[in-house]
Amino acid sequence: MSKFVQLALHPTELRAVLQWWMWHQPLYPRDPSKESENLLRCYELLRLTSRSFAAVIEELEPELREAVMLFYLVLRALDTVEDDMTIPNAVKLPLLRSFDSVLAKEGWTFSDSNEKDRVVLEEFDKIQVQFAQLKPIYVDIITDITKRMGNGMADYCADEDFQNKGVNTIAEYDLYCHWVAGIVGEGLTRLAVAGKSADSRLLLNPHLHNSMGLFLQKTNIIRDYHEDLLDKRRFWPKEVWSKYADDLADFTQPEHQQAGLNCLSELVANALEHIPDCLFYLAAVKEQTMFNFCAIPQVMAIATLELVFQNPTVLTGHVKIRKGMACDLMMRVGSIRQTYLVFQEFCHKIHLRNSPRDPSYMRISIACGKVDQFIETIFPTETAP
């Protein structure tokens, strides 16, 4: 179905697209005429390699915008090395473990990658130039996160059991998601606090920013089941899928579809349980553009989770939310209350489709109920006397 037909069938989304295109104005618009050629290229690299974050990063307040943009590019380069299965471990592991040091190696580039985002490695010297101009506190935060994330990735690449069999336990699932996403949440929180865009007390509650990362990563892992299977990657934890099948790939077969949907439901329940932490975190983000930056990916994730719930297409193909819906969500996320309402809306949709025949029925019901309960404590329902 074409994008135009999709929009025609969803008038509210068509209206959102038109409103965004005609009237949306960033709070802090960029002025490319005042940016160096090197900085302009860094923003081009951001748009070339980011499918979902480029727009919200470019609308951050100026100082934090450049720091977050470079943080994204550095981690995208690191992730490109980790993802590239053509790089032998003899080269990959030392590079991942020392990637924080290349941030200070003037002129460093890497041209032996075959990944789609290899341009950030081939032009890493341009990223270095801008990185060196950041405030020392931002440099220290990005360097620290890069070092820890690189070593975490190297541990997984060196683990032959993980490479051959995938994630085994739920604890391993949480830890993997921490190293690839939760730690990013920590870095962004530290950048936001340093830039006075978020409450410093967030740093005293690391489970909150960890949940922000885990909710996004787990949603992507659930959605990308079939794509990862084709790439010989297994991120659904064996502790979960082994309850429903002898092999993770069995869910692609029609006779195992219901078992696959039951497995998917348990993973959805696991992801839903992170939402109260995410809502708590968002309430502590003070500056509007940073709030938008944090909230927009989160509402995209809950919309995606609702889309994949009990959706058999996940087991045999790729699903994603419509661009019109994404635009509508971006228009609706302007305040903490509006954001909470979006979460509530999609949790209610999940709850309505939740079936008592599903083994995870009670767990999903409780998780959705806790979202309602949390929002009710912050914004109590007005009732007539």
C-alpha positions as YAML, in Angstrom:
chain: A
units: angstrom
residues:
- id: 1
  name: MET
  ca: [0.00, 0.00, 0.00]
- id: 2
  name: SER
  ca: [1.44, 3.39, -1.01]
- id: 3
  name: LYS
  ca: [2.11, 6.10, 1.58]
- id: 4
  name: PHE
  ca: [-0.52, 8.32, -0.06]
- id: 5
  name: VAL
  ca: [-3.21, 5.63, 0.22]
- id: 6
  name: GLN
  ca: [-2.23, 5.02, 3.87]
- id: 7
  name: LEU
  ca: [-2.65, 8.72, 4.61]
- id: 8
  name: ALA
  ca: [-5.95, 8.86, 2.72]
- id: 9
  name: LEU
  ca: [-7.25, 5.99, 4.87]
- id: 10
  name: HIS
  ca: [-6.17, 7.76, 8.08]
- id: 11
  name: PRO
  ca: [-7.35, 11.39, 7.85]
- id: 12
  name: THR
  ca: [-6.03, 12.40, 11.28]
- id: 13
  name: GLU
  ca: [-2.56, 11.27, 10.25]
- id: 14
  name: LEU
  ca: [-2.85, 13.16, 6.96]
- id: 15
  name: ARG
  ca: [-3.78, 16.28, 8.93]
- id: 16
  name: ALA
  ca: [-0.78, 15.76, 11.24]
- id: 17
  name: VAL
  ca: [1.59, 15.46, 8.27]
- id: 18
  name: LEU
  ca: [0.23, 18.66, 6.72]
- id: 19
  name: GLN
  ca: [0.37, 20.53, 10.03]
- id: 20
  name: TRP
  ca: [3.94, 19.41, 10.64]
- id: 21
  name: TRP
  ca: [5.05, 20.33, 7.14]
- id: 22
  name: MET
  ca: [3.32, 23.72, 7.04]
- id: 23
  name: TRP
  ca: [3.52, 25.06, 10.60]
- id: 24
  name: HIS
  ca: [6.07, 23.23, 12.68]
- id: 25
  name: GLN
  ca: [8.83, 25.58, 13.84]
- id: 26
  name: PRO
  ca: [11.80, 24.41, 15.95]
- id: 27
  name: LEU
  ca: [12.29, 26.27, 19.22]
- id: 28
  name: TYR
  ca: [16.00, 26.66, 18.40]
- id: 29
  name: PRO
  ca: [16.37, 26.51, 14.60]
- id: 30
  name: ARG
  ca: [19.82, 25.74, 13.23]
- id: 31
  name: ASP
  ca: [21.57, 28.39, 11.15]
- id: 32
  name: PRO
  ca: [23.77, 26.46, 8.68]
- id: 33
  name: SER
  ca: [25.24, 29.74, 7.37]
- id: 34
  name: LYS
  ca: [27.09, 30.13, 10.69]
- id: 35
  name: GLU
  ca: [28.38, 26.55, 10.80]
- id: 36
  name: SER
  ca: [31.77, 25.39, 9.56]
- id: 37
  name: GLU
  ca: [32.02, 23.04, 6.59]
- id: 38
  name: ASN
  ca: [33.15, 20.28, 8.93]
- id: 39
  name: LEU
  ca: [30.19, 20.76, 11.29]
- id: 40
  name: LEU
  ca: [27.78, 20.79, 8.34]
- id: 41
  name: ARG
  ca: [29.21, 17.44, 7.24]
- id: 42
  name: CYS
  ca: [28.70, 15.99, 10.72]
- id: 43
  name: TYR
  ca: [25.00, 16.88, 10.54]
- id: 44
  name: GLU
  ca: [24.87, 15.27, 7.09]
- id: 45
  name: LEU
  ca: [26.40, 12.11, 8.58]
- id: 46
  name: LEU
  ca: [23.73, 12.20, 11.29]
- id: 47
  name: ARG
  ca: [20.95, 12.27, 8.69]
- id: 48
  name: LEU
  ca: [22.64, 9.56, 6.62]
- id: 49
  name: THR
  ca: [22.89, 7.12, 9.52]
- id: 50
  name: SER
  ca: [19.94, 7.92, 11.78]
- id: 51
  name: ARG
  ca: [16.53, 6.58, 10.86]
- id: 52
  name: SER
  ca: [14.67, 8.06, 13.81]
- id: 53
  name: PHE
  ca: [16.83, 10.40, 15.89]
- id: 54
  name: ALA
  ca: [18.16, 12.98, 13.42]
- id: 55
  name: ALA
  ca: [15.11, 15.25, 13.47]
- id: 56
  name: VAL
  ca: [14.80, 15.40, 17.26]
- id: 57
  name: ILE
  ca: [18.56, 15.85, 17.77]
- id: 58
  name: GLU
  ca: [18.63, 18.80, 15.37]
- id: 59
  name: GLU
  ca: [15.90, 20.54, 17.38]
- id: 60
  name: LEU
  ca: [17.75, 20.42, 20.70]
- id: 61
  name: GLU
  ca: [18.99, 23.66, 22.26]
- id: 62
  name: PRO
  ca: [22.30, 24.64, 20.55]
- id: 63
  name: GLU
  ca: [24.95, 23.60, 23.08]
- id: 64
  name: LEU
  ca: [23.39, 20.25, 23.91]
- id: 65
  name: ARG
  ca: [22.48, 19.67, 20.26]
- id: 66
  name: GLU
  ca: [26.09, 19.44, 19.14]
- id: 67
  name: ALA
  ca: [27.12, 17.27, 22.09]
- id: 68
  name: VAL
  ca: [24.26, 14.80, 21.54]
- id: 69
  name: MET
  ca: [24.81, 14.77, 17.78]
- id: 70
  name: LEU
  ca: [28.48, 13.84, 18.25]
- id: 71
  name: PHE
  ca: [27.59, 11.32, 20.96]
- id: 72
  name: TYR
  ca: [25.24, 9.65, 18.49]
- id: 73
  name: LEU
  ca: [27.85, 9.58, 15.70]
- id: 74
  name: VAL
  ca: [30.57, 8.16, 17.95]
- id: 75
  name: LEU
  ca: [28.26, 5.37, 19.15]
- id: 76
  name: ARG
  ca: [27.01, 4.77, 15.61]
- id: 77
  name: ALA
  ca: [30.63, 4.27, 14.52]
- id: 78
  name: LEU
  ca: [31.22, 1.89, 17.45]
- id: 79
  name: ASP
  ca: [28.02, 0.00, 16.66]
- id: 80
  name: THR
  ca: [29.02, -0.27, 13.00]
- id: 81
  name: VAL
  ca: [32.23, -2.03, 13.98]
- id: 82
  name: GLU
  ca: [30.32, -4.39, 16.29]
- id: 83
  name: ASP
  ca: [27.66, -5.18, 13.66]
- id: 84
  name: ASP
  ca: [30.09, -5.86, 10.81]
- id: 85
  name: MET
  ca: [30.45, -9.65, 10.60]
- id: 86
  name: THR
  ca: [33.14, -9.31, 7.89]
- id: 87
  name: ILE
  ca: [35.64, -7.81, 10.36]
- id: 88
  name: PRO
  ca: [37.58, -10.68, 11.98]
- id: 89
  name: ASN
  ca: [37.62, -10.78, 15.78]
- id: 90
  name: ALA
  ca: [41.39, -10.36, 15.72]
- id: 91
  name: VAL
  ca: [40.75, -6.83, 14.40]
- id: 92
  name: LYS
  ca: [37.32, -6.15, 15.87]
- id: 93
  name: LEU
  ca: [37.90, -6.94, 19.54]
- id: 94
  name: PRO
  ca: [40.97, -4.70, 20.06]
- id: 95
  name: LEU
  ca: [39.23, -1.91, 18.13]
- id: 96
  name: LEU
  ca: [36.06, -2.13, 20.26]
- id: 97
  name: ARG
  ca: [38.05, -2.19, 23.50]
- id: 98
  name: SER
  ca: [40.17, 0.81, 22.53]
- id: 99
  name: PHE
  ca: [37.59, 2.85, 20.64]
- id: 100
  name: ASP
  ca: [37.56, 5.55, 23.32]
- id: 101
  name: SER
  ca: [41.24, 6.18, 22.59]
- id: 102
  name: VAL
  ca: [40.66, 6.83, 18.87]
- id: 103
  name: LEU
  ca: [38.52, 9.82, 19.86]
- id: 104
  name: ALA
  ca: [41.78, 11.62, 20.58]
- id: 105
  name: LYS
  ca: [43.75, 10.24, 17.59]
- id: 106
  name: GLU
  ca: [43.68, 13.12, 15.14]
- id: 107
  name: GLY
  ca: [42.95, 12.01, 11.58]
- id: 108
  name: TRP
  ca: [41.90, 8.45, 12.51]
- id: 109
  name: THR
  ca: [39.61, 6.68, 10.03]
- id: 110
  name: PHE
  ca: [38.67, 3.08, 9.27]
- id: 111
  name: SER
  ca: [38.00, 1.88, 5.73]
- id: 112
  name: ASP
  ca: [37.66, -1.89, 6.14]
- id: 113
  name: SER
  ca: [33.97, -2.05, 6.97]
- id: 114
  name: ASN
  ca: [31.21, -3.32, 4.68]
- id: 115
  name: GLU
  ca: [28.29, -2.18, 6.86]
- id: 116
  name: LYS
  ca: [25.68, 0.21, 5.47]
- id: 117
  name: ASP
  ca: [26.71, 2.95, 7.94]
- id: 118
  name: ARG
  ca: [30.44, 2.64, 7.25]
- id: 119
  name: VAL
  ca: [30.59, 6.30, 6.20]
- id: 120
  name: VAL
  ca: [30.89, 7.33, 9.88]
- id: 121
  name: LEU
  ca: [34.07, 5.23, 10.12]
- id: 122
  name: GLU
  ca: [35.43, 6.40, 6.78]
- id: 123
  name: GLU
  ca: [34.94, 10.05, 7.80]
- id: 124
  name: PHE
  ca: [35.57, 9.69, 11.52]
- id: 125
  name: ASP
  ca: [38.27, 12.38, 11.34]
- id: 126
  name: LYS
  ca: [35.53, 14.95, 10.76]
- id: 127
  name: ILE
  ca: [33.72, 13.78, 13.89]
- id: 128
  name: GLN
  ca: [36.99, 14.07, 15.85]
- id: 129
  name: VAL
  ca: [37.48, 17.70, 14.85]
- id: 130
  name: GLN
  ca: [34.10, 18.70, 16.32]
- id: 131
  name: PHE
  ca: [34.46, 16.39, 19.30]
- id: 132
  name: ALA
  ca: [37.67, 18.15, 20.35]
- id: 133
  name: GLN
  ca: [35.79, 21.47, 20.46]
- id: 134
  name: LEU
  ca: [33.17, 20.33, 22.99]
- id: 135
  name: LYS
  ca: [33.28, 21.42, 26.63]
- id: 136
  name: PRO
  ca: [35.57, 19.14, 28.67]
- id: 137
  name: ILE
  ca: [32.64, 17.79, 30.71]
- id: 138
  name: TYR
  ca: [30.90, 16.59, 27.54]
- id: 139
  name: VAL
  ca: [34.15, 15.09, 26.22]
- id: 140
  name: ASP
  ca: [34.64, 13.19, 29.49]
- id: 141
  name: ILE
  ca: [31.07, 11.81, 29.51]
- id: 142
  name: ILE
  ca: [31.16, 10.65, 25.88]
- id: 143
  name: THR
  ca: [34.63, 9.12, 26.30]
- id: 144
  name: ASP
  ca: [33.57, 7.22, 29.43]
- id: 145
  name: ILE
  ca: [30.40, 5.80, 27.85]
- id: 146
  name: THR
  ca: [32.30, 4.87, 24.67]
- id: 147
  name: LYS
  ca: [34.92, 2.99, 26.69]
- id: 148
  name: ARG
  ca: [32.39, 1.04, 28.73]
- id: 149
  name: MET
  ca: [30.12, 0.30, 25.79]
- id: 150
  name: GLY
  ca: [33.01, -0.81, 23.60]
- id: 151
  name: ASN
  ca: [34.24, -3.25, 26.22]
- id: 152
  name: GLY
  ca: [30.71, -4.57, 26.77]
- id: 153
  name: MET
  ca: [30.29, -5.16, 23.03]
- id: 154
  name: ALA
  ca: [33.69, -6.87, 22.84]
- id: 155
  name: ASP
  ca: [32.68, -9.26, 25.60]
- id: 156
  name: TYR
  ca: [29.66, -10.36, 23.55]
- id: 157
  name: CYS
  ca: [31.64, -10.63, 20.31]
- id: 158
  name: ALA
  ca: [34.20, -12.83, 22.06]
- id: 159
  name: ASP
  ca: [31.52, -15.07, 23.55]
- id: 160
  name: GLU
  ca: [31.14, -17.93, 21.06]
- id: 161
  name: ASP
  ca: [28.11, -19.31, 22.90]
- id: 162
  name: PHE
  ca: [26.32, -15.97, 22.46]
- id: 163
  name: GLN
  ca: [27.37, -15.70, 18.81]
- id: 164
  name: ASN
  ca: [26.17, -19.22, 17.99]
- id: 165
  name: LYS
  ca: [23.14, -19.64, 20.23]
- id: 166
  name: GLY
  ca: [22.06, -16.09, 21.11]
- id: 167
  name: VAL
  ca: [20.66, -14.89, 24.42]
- id: 168
  name: ASN
  ca: [19.91, -17.64, 26.93]
- id: 169
  name: THR
  ca: [18.32, -16.16, 30.06]
- id: 170
  name: ILE
  ca: [16.18, -13.13, 30.83]
- id: 171
  name: ALA
  ca: [19.05, -11.82, 32.97]
- id: 172
  name: GLU
  ca: [21.34, -12.03, 29.91]
- id: 173
  name: TYR
  ca: [18.64, -10.33, 27.84]
- id: 174
  name: ASP
  ca: [18.51, -7.42, 30.31]
- id: 175
  name: LEU
  ca: [22.30, -7.20, 30.44]
- id: 176
  name: TYR
  ca: [22.68, -7.22, 26.66]
- id: 177
  name: CYS
  ca: [20.05, -4.48, 26.33]
- id: 178
  name: HIS
  ca: [21.87, -2.51, 29.03]
- id: 179
  name: TRP
  ca: [25.16, -2.58, 27.12]
- id: 180
  name: VAL
  ca: [23.63, -1.51, 23.81]
- id: 181
  name: ALA
  ca: [20.90, 0.86, 25.03]
- id: 182
  name: GLY
  ca: [20.70, 1.32, 28.81]
- id: 183
  name: ILE
  ca: [24.20, 2.74, 28.96]
- id: 184
  name: VAL
  ca: [23.25, 5.18, 26.18]
- id: 185
  name: GLY
  ca: [20.44, 6.36, 28.46]
- id: 186
  name: GLU
  ca: [23.02, 6.97, 31.16]
- id: 187
  name: GLY
  ca: [25.20, 9.00, 28.82]
- id: 188
  name: LEU
  ca: [22.31, 11.13, 27.59]
- id: 189
  name: THR
  ca: [21.16, 11.71, 31.17]
- id: 190
  name: ARG
  ca: [24.63, 12.86, 32.21]
- id: 191
  name: LEU
  ca: [24.81, 15.17, 29.18]
- id: 192
  name: ALA
  ca: [21.35, 16.59, 29.95]
- id: 193
  name: VAL
  ca: [22.17, 17.17, 33.62]
- id: 194
  name: ALA
  ca: [25.50, 18.81, 32.68]
- id: 195
  name: GLY
  ca: [23.59, 21.06, 30.27]
- id: 196
  name: LYS
  ca: [21.01, 21.85, 32.98]
- id: 197
  name: SER
  ca: [18.20, 20.33, 30.90]
- id: 198
  name: ALA
  ca: [17.25, 17.60, 33.39]
- id: 199
  name: ASP
  ca: [16.93, 17.17, 37.15]
- id: 200
  name: SER
  ca: [20.25, 16.08, 38.66]
- id: 201
  name: ARG
  ca: [18.40, 13.60, 40.88]
- id: 202
  name: LEU
  ca: [18.04, 11.36, 37.82]
- id: 203
  name: LEU
  ca: [21.69, 10.44, 38.34]
- id: 204
  name: LEU
  ca: [20.80, 9.04, 41.77]
- id: 205
  name: ASN
  ca: [18.26, 6.65, 40.21]
- id: 206
  name: PRO
  ca: [20.12, 4.78, 37.44]
- id: 207
  name: HIS
  ca: [17.32, 2.23, 37.05]
- id: 208
  name: LEU
  ca: [15.22, 4.99, 35.46]
- id: 209
  name: HIS
  ca: [17.54, 5.79, 32.55]
- id: 210
  name: ASN
  ca: [18.32, 2.10, 32.21]
- id: 211
  name: SER
  ca: [14.62, 1.37, 31.75]
- id: 212
  name: MET
  ca: [14.39, 4.12, 29.12]
- id: 213
  name: GLY
  ca: [17.03, 2.32, 27.07]
- id: 214
  name: LEU
  ca: [15.72, -1.19, 27.74]
- id: 215
  name: PHE
  ca: [12.16, -0.27, 26.72]
- id: 216
  name: LEU
  ca: [13.36, 1.01, 23.33]
- id: 217
  name: GLN
  ca: [15.78, -1.86, 22.73]
- id: 218
  name: LYS
  ca: [13.38, -4.62, 23.74]
- id: 219
  name: THR
  ca: [10.67, -3.19, 21.51]
- id: 220
  name: ASN
  ca: [13.09, -3.24, 18.57]
- id: 221
  name: ILE
  ca: [14.20, -6.80, 19.36]
- id: 222
  name: ILE
  ca: [10.59, -8.01, 19.47]
- id: 223
  name: ARG
  ca: [9.74, -6.26, 16.20]
- id: 224
  name: ASP
  ca: [12.91, -7.43, 14.39]
- id: 225
  name: TYR
  ca: [12.49, -11.15, 15.12]
- id: 226
  name: HIS
  ca: [12.34, -12.24, 11.46]
- id: 227
  name: GLU
  ca: [14.99, -9.84, 10.20]
- id: 228
  name: ASP
  ca: [17.42, -10.93, 12.94]
- id: 229
  name: LEU
  ca: [16.69, -14.58, 12.21]
- id: 230
  name: LEU
  ca: [17.66, -14.06, 8.56]
- id: 231
  name: ASP
  ca: [20.90, -12.43, 9.74]
- id: 232
  name: LYS
  ca: [21.54, -15.43, 12.03]
- id: 233
  name: ARG
  ca: [21.06, -13.31, 15.16]
- id: 234
  name: ARG
  ca: [19.04, -14.59, 18.14]
- id: 235
  name: PHE
  ca: [18.02, -11.95, 20.64]
- id: 236
  name: TRP
  ca: [14.76, -13.45, 21.94]
- id: 237
  name: PRO
  ca: [15.90, -15.15, 25.18]
- id: 238
  name: LYS
  ca: [15.88, -18.94, 25.15]
- id: 239
  name: GLU
  ca: [14.44, -18.95, 28.67]
- id: 240
  name: VAL
  ca: [11.26, -17.53, 27.12]
- id: 241
  name: TRP
  ca: [11.01, -19.07, 23.63]
- id: 242
  name: SER
  ca: [11.92, -22.59, 24.78]
- id: 243
  name: LYS
  ca: [8.57, -22.70, 26.61]
- id: 244
  name: TYR
  ca: [6.81, -22.54, 23.25]
- id: 245
  name: ALA
  ca: [9.07, -24.28, 20.68]
- id: 246
  name: ASP
  ca: [12.09, -26.53, 20.24]
- id: 247
  name: ASP
  ca: [13.87, -23.94, 18.12]
- id: 248
  name: LEU
  ca: [13.47, -20.17, 17.79]
- id: 249
  name: ALA
  ca: [13.02, -20.47, 14.02]
- id: 250
  name: ASP
  ca: [9.97, -22.72, 14.46]
- id: 251
  name: PHE
  ca: [7.73, -19.67, 14.86]
- id: 252
  name: THR
  ca: [8.09, -18.88, 11.15]
- id: 253
  name: GLN
  ca: [6.11, -22.05, 10.33]
- id: 254
  name: PRO
  ca: [2.29, -21.82, 10.11]
- id: 255
  name: GLU
  ca: [1.77, -24.75, 12.50]
- id: 256
  name: HIS
  ca: [3.77, -22.90, 15.19]
- id: 257
  name: GLN
  ca: [2.17, -19.49, 14.68]
- id: 258
  name: GLN
  ca: [0.03, -19.52, 17.84]
- id: 259
  name: ALA
  ca: [2.98, -20.65, 19.92]
- id: 260
  name: GLY
  ca: [4.99, -17.79, 18.40]
- id: 261
  name: LEU
  ca: [2.28, -15.28, 19.30]
- id: 262
  name: ASN
  ca: [2.21, -16.59, 22.87]
- id: 263
  name: CYS
  ca: [5.97, -16.18, 23.07]
- id: 264
  name: LEU
  ca: [5.70, -12.69, 21.61]
- id: 265
  name: SER
  ca: [3.09, -11.83, 24.28]
- id: 266
  name: GLU
  ca: [5.46, -12.79, 27.09]
- id: 267
  name: LEU
  ca: [8.16, -10.55, 25.63]
- id: 268
  name: VAL
  ca: [5.64, -7.70, 25.25]
- id: 269
  name: ALA
  ca: [4.70, -8.13, 28.92]
- id: 270
  name: ASN
  ca: [8.38, -7.96, 29.86]
- id: 271
  name: ALA
  ca: [8.80, -4.69, 27.90]
- id: 272
  name: LEU
  ca: [5.59, -3.15, 29.30]
- id: 273
  name: GLU
  ca: [6.94, -3.51, 32.82]
- id: 274
  name: HIS
  ca: [9.56, -0.82, 32.10]
- id: 275
  name: ILE
  ca: [6.97, 1.87, 31.33]
- id: 276
  name: PRO
  ca: [6.39, 3.27, 34.86]
- id: 277
  name: ASP
  ca: [10.14, 3.97, 35.14]
- id: 278
  name: CYS
  ca: [10.07, 5.68, 31.73]
- id: 279
  name: LEU
  ca: [7.14, 7.88, 32.75]
- id: 280
  name: PHE
  ca: [8.89, 8.80, 36.00]
- id: 281
  name: TYR
  ca: [12.07, 9.70, 34.08]
- id: 282
  name: LEU
  ca: [10.23, 11.94, 31.60]
- id: 283
  name: ALA
  ca: [8.70, 13.95, 34.43]
- id: 284
  name: ALA
  ca: [12.22, 14.97, 35.52]
- id: 285
  name: VAL
  ca: [13.30, 16.37, 32.13]
- id: 286
  name: LYS
  ca: [12.89, 20.13, 32.41]
- id: 287
  name: GLU
  ca: [13.94, 21.74, 29.13]
- id: 288
  name: GLN
  ca: [11.38, 21.47, 26.31]
- id: 289
  name: THR
  ca: [13.63, 20.35, 23.46]
- id: 290
  name: MET
  ca: [15.33, 17.71, 25.62]
- id: 291
  name: PHE
  ca: [11.90, 16.54, 26.76]
- id: 292
  name: ASN
  ca: [10.84, 16.16, 23.11]
- id: 293
  name: PHE
  ca: [14.08, 14.32, 22.37]
- id: 294
  name: CYS
  ca: [13.41, 11.83, 25.18]
- id: 295
  name: ALA
  ca: [9.64, 11.51, 24.77]
- id: 296
  name: ILE
  ca: [9.29, 11.07, 21.00]
- id: 297
  name: PRO
  ca: [11.27, 7.77, 20.76]
- id: 298
  name: GLN
  ca: [9.37, 6.47, 23.79]
- id: 299
  name: VAL
  ca: [5.92, 7.10, 22.29]
- id: 300
  name: MET
  ca: [7.12, 5.59, 19.00]
- id: 301
  name: ALA
  ca: [8.12, 2.52, 21.01]
- id: 302
  name: ILE
  ca: [4.76, 2.09, 22.78]
- id: 303
  name: ALA
  ca: [2.98, 2.55, 19.43]
- id: 304
  name: THR
  ca: [5.28, -0.11, 17.92]
- id: 305
  name: LEU
  ca: [4.70, -2.46, 20.86]
- id: 306
  name: GLU
  ca: [0.94, -2.15, 20.36]
- id: 307
  name: LEU
  ca: [1.39, -2.84, 16.64]
- id: 308
  name: VAL
  ca: [3.42, -6.02, 17.16]
- id: 309
  name: PHE
  ca: [1.22, -7.40, 19.97]
- id: 310
  name: GLN
  ca: [-0.57, -10.53, 18.70]
- id: 311
  name: ASN
  ca: [0.52, -9.63, 15.15]
- id: 312
  name: PRO
  ca: [1.50, -12.77, 13.17]
- id: 313
  name: THR
  ca: [3.33, -10.68, 10.54]
- id: 314
  name: VAL
  ca: [6.13, -10.18, 13.07]
- id: 315
  name: LEU
  ca: [6.96, -13.89, 12.72]
- id: 316
  name: THR
  ca: [7.34, -13.87, 8.94]
- id: 317
  name: GLY
  ca: [8.16, -10.31, 7.91]
- id: 318
  name: HIS
  ca: [8.81, -6.75, 8.98]
- id: 319
  name: VAL
  ca: [6.31, -4.39, 10.59]
- id: 320
  name: LYS
  ca: [6.63, -0.72, 11.45]
- id: 321
  name: ILE
  ca: [4.31, 2.10, 12.38]
- id: 322
  name: ARG
  ca: [3.04, 4.27, 9.54]
- id: 323
  name: LYS
  ca: [4.92, 7.51, 8.85]
- id: 324
  name: GLY
  ca: [1.64, 9.37, 9.25]
- id: 325
  name: MET
  ca: [1.19, 7.90, 12.73]
- id: 326
  name: ALA
  ca: [4.78, 8.82, 13.60]
- id: 327
  name: CYS
  ca: [4.10, 12.41, 12.54]
- id: 328
  name: ASP
  ca: [0.86, 12.46, 14.54]
- id: 329
  name: LEU
  ca: [2.72, 11.25, 17.63]
- id: 330
  name: MET
  ca: [5.40, 13.92, 17.20]
- id: 331
  name: MET
  ca: [2.66, 16.55, 17.04]
- id: 332
  name: ARG
  ca: [1.00, 15.26, 20.19]
- id: 333
  name: VAL
  ca: [4.08, 15.08, 22.40]
- id: 334
  name: GLY
  ca: [4.37, 18.61, 23.74]
- id: 335
  name: SER
  ca: [3.91, 18.19, 27.47]
- id: 336
  name: ILE
  ca: [4.23, 15.50, 30.10]
- id: 337
  name: ARG
  ca: [0.45, 15.17, 30.36]
- id: 338
  name: GLN
  ca: [-0.02, 14.71, 26.61]
- id: 339
  name: THR
  ca: [2.80, 12.15, 26.56]
- id: 340
  name: TYR
  ca: [1.21, 10.20, 29.40]
- id: 341
  name: LEU
  ca: [-2.09, 10.18, 27.51]
- id: 342
  name: VAL
  ca: [-0.37, 8.65, 24.45]
- id: 343
  name: PHE
  ca: [1.08, 5.86, 26.61]
- id: 344
  name: GLN
  ca: [-2.32, 5.31, 28.19]
- id: 345
  name: GLU
  ca: [-4.04, 5.15, 24.80]
- id: 346
  name: PHE
  ca: [-1.76, 2.44, 23.42]
- id: 347
  name: CYS
  ca: [-1.73, 0.45, 26.67]
- id: 348
  name: HIS
  ca: [-5.53, 0.45, 26.57]
- id: 349
  name: LYS
  ca: [-5.41, -0.87, 23.00]
- id: 350
  name: ILE
  ca: [-3.10, -3.68, 24.12]
- id: 351
  name: HIS
  ca: [-5.39, -4.43, 27.05]
- id: 352
  name: LEU
  ca: [-8.45, -4.61, 24.79]
- id: 353
  name: ARG
  ca: [-6.76, -7.21, 22.56]
- id: 354
  name: ASN
  ca: [-5.39, -9.18, 25.49]
- id: 355
  name: SER
  ca: [-7.07, -12.60, 25.57]
- id: 356
  name: PRO
  ca: [-7.65, -14.81, 28.63]
- id: 357
  name: ARG
  ca: [-6.41, -17.69, 26.47]
- id: 358
  name: ASP
  ca: [-2.97, -16.06, 26.30]
- id: 359
  name: PRO
  ca: [-0.56, -17.51, 28.91]
- id: 360
  name: SER
  ca: [0.66, -13.95, 29.61]
- id: 361
  name: TYR
  ca: [-2.87, -12.54, 29.96]
- id: 362
  name: MET
  ca: [-2.61, -11.73, 33.67]
- id: 363
  name: ARG
  ca: [0.89, -10.32, 33.45]
- id: 364
  name: ILE
  ca: [-0.06, -8.01, 30.55]
- id: 365
  name: SER
  ca: [-3.23, -6.90, 32.38]
- id: 366
  name: ILE
  ca: [-1.23, -6.05, 35.49]
- id: 367
  name: ALA
  ca: [1.43, -4.18, 33.48]
- id: 368
  name: CYS
  ca: [-1.21, -2.08, 31.69]
- id: 369
  name: GLY
  ca: [-2.99, -1.49, 34.99]
- id: 370
  name: LYS
  ca: [0.22, -0.19, 36.58]
- id: 371
  name: VAL
  ca: [0.57, 2.37, 33.77]
- id: 372
  name: ASP
  ca: [-2.96, 3.61, 34.51]
- id: 373
  name: GLN
  ca: [-2.23, 3.62, 38.22]
- id: 374
  name: PHE
  ca: [0.99, 5.62, 37.80]
- id: 375
  name: ILE
  ca: [-0.66, 8.23, 35.59]
- id: 376
  name: GLU
  ca: [-3.61, 8.51, 37.99]
- id: 377
  name: THR
  ca: [-1.22, 9.38, 40.85]
- id: 378
  name: ILE
  ca: [0.27, 12.22, 38.80]
- id: 379
  name: PHE
  ca: [-2.88, 13.45, 37.07]
- id: 380
  name: PRO
  ca: [-5.93, 12.31, 39.10]
- id: 381
  name: THR
  ca: [-9.15, 11.92, 37.14]
- id: 382
  name: GLU
  ca: [-11.54, 14.76, 37.77]
- id: 383
  name: THR
  ca: [-14.88, 13.53, 39.05]
- id: 384
  name: ALA
  ca: [-18.11, 15.34, 39.73]
- id: 385
  name: PRO
  ca: [-18.92, 15.90, 43.44]
...
